[in-house]
């Protein structure tokens, strides 16, 4: 697979033996310029993963929804590109193992917390997400001291 197709088979869940294919090919300049529904969804996922990382690797669902609202992506409304945003995030991204969601004990009504799923950890890195945030904010990654330190640690 790596030599012929540039793909590597990676196990992301050892208990249930779940595998994904990860590209080993370097990204070419301009790869991210192509616009389609899948690219847009991956862009939304990158925004959510970076938000979770910047919040200390865990974020309450209410904080995620509020952050998305500020970006004019409303979880309760149908989005022209993403469709049902809440379903996309809570079901599709979770099913694809990009996000883990778990209930926060002793909350009424029940609140949930988001964390990176095993697939996200295999397909991207905290360093890449910090660079993404730094580019958007127009700052150097070292501006965020604790996140920079964590991003520089080996996986």
Beta strands, then each sheet from edge to edge (+ up, - down):
strand 1: 7-13
strand 2: 18-23
strand 3: 59-60
strand 4: 78-79
strand 5: 83-84
strand 6: 99-104
strand 7: 111-116
sheet 1: 1+ 2-
sheet 2: 3+ 7- 6+
sheet 3: 4+ 5-
end
